[in-house]
Amino acid sequence: MCMSSDASFTLAATLAIAGAYCVHRAARLDRSLLPLAIIPLVFSAQQFCEGWVWTGVARGDPALTRVAAVSYLLFALLFWPVWVPFSMLRVERSGPARLFLRVMMSIGVVIGLGLFVPMLLDPGWLAVQVSRHSIHYSLGRSPIFQIVPGELWQVLYLLVVAAPLFVSSAHKMVHLGVAVILSAAVSYVFFDHALASVWCFLAAVLSIYLCVIFADRDLAHALLPDPRNAGPGRTP
């Protein structure tokens, strides 16, 4: 996000610890919780990539900058709009909610492929620069924005990464959804020059809140597909 590679690498290390805890708790509760539990770990990898983007920019190394930026955007553009609805689908019991999550995941696949694949096929459409102490990833030259306006992509993206959190039976997941929307609003209003970087940084910080959810036995069980299926070795 901001200032230097140190911020990204430090957050990556913190998220790795948080993710390890969530995975440990999920493994003891139910393996269907693992897709949700690994979210801090994936954010850790993403922030590690952005740390190398900063390093490449500081060294004046365009090859390193491009490889790190494409790796970072693989998570930002393609992974998250698919993984968030998928992780909630793995733990949701309600039939209508599961149908909604499948729709969100399908839209996420379209969004992810639509944003990432054109850039992957022609890396020249990606420009990376430092703007006001943040990393600015510009995809404005991608032909996909000639078909669908960038503002619509942003709205659809927010929908597929936030709406799945609001169908959860665990209220604190809903709270997390509200926080995600607020972080998107803050990023758009105050950091529009580096939206992808800043919002992902804030979302990564918010993912640490999953530790609170997994630490609370009642909340964790509220996420289970069917608590009656929890057998020996699947409870804290």
C-alpha positions in Angstrom: 0.0 0.0 0.0 1.8 3.1 1.3 5.2 4.4 1.9 7.6 1.5 1.4 8.3 -2.2 1.0 8.7 -2.4 4.8 5.0 -1.8 5.3 4.1 -4.6 2.9 6.6 -7.1 4.2 5.7 -6.4 7.9 2.0 -6.8 7.2 2.8 -10.0 5.2 4.6 -11.5 8.2 1.7 -10.5 10.6 -0.9 -12.0 8.3 1.2 -15.2 8.0 0.9 -15.7 11.8 -2.8 -14.8 11.8 -3.4 -17.2 9.0 -1.6 -20.0 10.6 -3.7 -19.6 13.7 -6.9 -19.6 11.7 -5.9 -22.7 9.8 -5.0 -24.4 13.0 -8.4 -23.6 14.5 -10.3 -24.6 11.3 -8.5 -27.9 11.1 -9.7 -28.7 14.6 -13.2 -27.6 13.9 -14.1 -28.8 10.4 -12.1 -28.8 7.2 -14.9 -27.0 5.3 -13.7 -23.9 7.2 -10.3 -24.1 5.7 -11.1 -22.0 2.5 -12.1 -19.2 4.9 -9.2 -19.8 7.3 -6.5 -19.4 4.6 -7.7 -15.9 3.6 -5.1 -14.2 5.8 -2.4 -16.4 4.4 -3.3 -15.5 0.9 -3.3 -11.8 1.8 0.1 -12.4 3.3 1.4 -13.7 -0.1 -0.2 -10.8 -1.9 1.4 -8.2 0.4 4.7 -10.0 0.0 4.3 -9.5 -3.8 3.7 -5.8 -3.3 6.7 -5.6 -1.2 8.7 -6.8 -4.2 6.9 -4.2 -6.4 8.2 -1.5 -4.1 11.7 -3.1 -4.2 11.6 -3.2 -8.0 10.6 0.4 -8.3 13.3 1.5 -5.8 16.0 -0.4 -7.7 14.8 0.8 -11.1 14.3 -2.8 -12.1 11.3 -3.0 -14.6 11.5 -6.7 -14.9 11.2 -7.3 -11.2 8.5 -4.6 -10.9 6.4 -6.2 -13.7 6.6 -9.8 -12.4 5.8 -8.7 -8.8 2.9 -6.5 -10.1 1.4 -9.2 -12.2 1.7 -11.6 -9.3 0.0 -9.1 -7.0 -2.8 -8.5 -9.5 -3.4 -12.2 -9.9 -4.7 -12.1 -6.3 -6.4 -8.7 -6.5 -8.2 -9.2 -9.8 -8.7 -12.9 -10.3 -8.4 -14.7 -7.0 -10.5 -12.7 -4.5 -13.7 -12.3 -6.6 -13.8 -16.1 -6.9 -12.5 -17.2 -3.5 -14.6 -15.0 -1.2 -18.0 -16.4 -2.5 -16.5 -19.9 -2.7 -15.2 -19.8 0.9 -18.7 -18.8 2.1 -20.4 -21.3 -0.1 -18.3 -24.1 1.7 -19.8 -23.2 5.1 -23.3 -21.9 4.3 -26.3 -24.2 4.9 -29.3 -22.3 3.5 -30.4 -23.4 0.0 -31.3 -19.8 -1.2 -28.1 -18.5 0.3 -26.0 -21.2 -1.5 -27.7 -20.4 -4.8 -26.9 -16.7 -4.3 -23.3 -17.5 -3.5 -23.0 -19.7 -6.6 -24.3 -16.7 -8.7 -21.7 -14.4 -7.0 -18.9 -16.9 -7.7 -19.9 -17.1 -11.3 -19.9 -13.4 -11.6 -16.5 -13.4 -9.9 -15.1 -15.7 -12.4 -16.2 -13.4 -15.2 -14.9 -10.4 -13.5 -11.6 -12.0 -12.7 -10.9 -13.4 -16.1 -12.2 -10.2 -17.8 -9.7 -8.0 -15.8 -6.7 -10.3 -15.5 -6.5 -12.3 -18.8 -6.2 -9.3 -21.1 -3.3 -7.9 -19.0 -1.7 -11.3 -18.9 -1.9 -11.6 -22.7 -0.4 -8.2 -23.3 1.6 -6.9 -20.3 2.0 -3.6 -22.1 -1.5 -2.7 -20.9 -0.2 -2.6 -17.3 1.6 0.5 -16.0 3.0 0.6 -12.5 4.2 3.8 -10.8 4.4 5.5 -7.4 1.7 8.1 -6.9 1.5 10.1 -3.7 3.5 7.5 -1.7 1.3 4.6 -2.9 1.5 2.1 -5.8 -0.7 2.9 -8.7 -1.6 0.0 -11.0 -3.0 1.3 -14.2 -5.0 -1.0 -16.6 -6.6 1.9 -18.4 -5.2 0.8 -21.8 -6.8 -2.7 -21.6 -9.5 -3.1 -24.3 -11.9 -4.6 -21.7 -12.6 -1.1 -20.5 -13.8 -0.2 -24.0 -16.5 -2.8 -23.6 -17.5 -2.3 -20.0 -16.7 1.0 -18.1 -14.2 0.8 -15.3 -16.8 2.1 -12.8 -19.1 -0.8 -13.5 -16.2 -3.2 -13.0 -15.6 -1.6 -9.6 -19.2 -1.9 -8.5 -19.4 -5.6 -9.6 -16.2 -6.4 -7.9 -17.3 -4.8 -4.6 -20.6 -6.8 -4.9 -18.9 -10.2 -5.3 -16.4 -9.7 -2.5 -18.7 -8.1 0.1 -22.2 -9.4 -0.5 -21.3 -13.1 0.4 -20.3 -12.0 3.9 -23.9 -10.7 4.5 -25.5 -14.1 4.0 -23.6 -15.7 6.9 -25.4 -16.9 10.0 -22.5 -15.6 12.1 -23.2 -11.9 12.8 -19.5 -11.1 13.1 -19.1 -12.1 9.4 -21.7 -9.5 8.6 -19.7 -7.0 10.6 -16.7 -7.9 8.5 -18.8 -7.3 5.4 -19.6 -3.8 6.6 -16.0 -3.1 7.3 -15.0 -4.3 3.8 -17.5 -1.8 2.3 -16.3 1.0 4.5 -12.7 0.3 3.5 -13.7 0.4 -0.1 -15.4 3.7 0.3 -12.4 5.2 2.2 -10.1 3.9 -0.5 -12.2 5.3 -3.4 -12.8 8.7 -1.8 -9.3 9.4 -0.4 -7.0 7.1 -2.4 -8.6 6.9 -5.9 -5.1 7.3 -7.3 -4.1 3.9 -5.9 -7.3 2.1 -5.3 -6.2 -1.4 -5.9 -3.2 -1.1 -3.6 -4.8 0.8 -0.8 -8.0 -1.2 -0.7 -6.2 -4.5 -0.7 -3.9 -3.3 2.1 -7.0 -2.3 4.2 -8.8 -5.6 3.4 -5.7 -7.5 4.4 -5.6 -5.8 7.7 -9.4 -6.5 8.2 -8.7 -10.2 7.5 -6.9 -10.5 10.8 -10.4 -10.2 12.3 -10.9 -13.8 11.3 -8.7 -14.7 14.2 -11.5 -13.3 16.5 -14.1 -15.4 14.7 -12.1 -18.6 14.9 -11.1 -18.0 18.5 -14.8 -17.9 19.5 -16.1 -21.5 19.6 -19.8 -20.4 19.2 -19.1 -18.2 16.3 -16.9 -20.8 14.6 -19.6 -23.4 15.0 -22.2 -21.0 13.6 -20.2 -21.2 10.3 -20.2 -25.0 10.1 -22.3 -26.6 7.4 -23.9 -28.9 9.9 -22.7 -28.9 13.5 -24.0 -32.5 13.9 -21.3 -33.7 11.5 -18.5 -32.6 13.8 -16.8 -35.7 15.1 -13.9 -36.5 17.3 -10.9 -34.3 16.6 -13.1 -31.6 15.1 -13.9 -29.6 18.2 -11.5 -27.4 20.2 
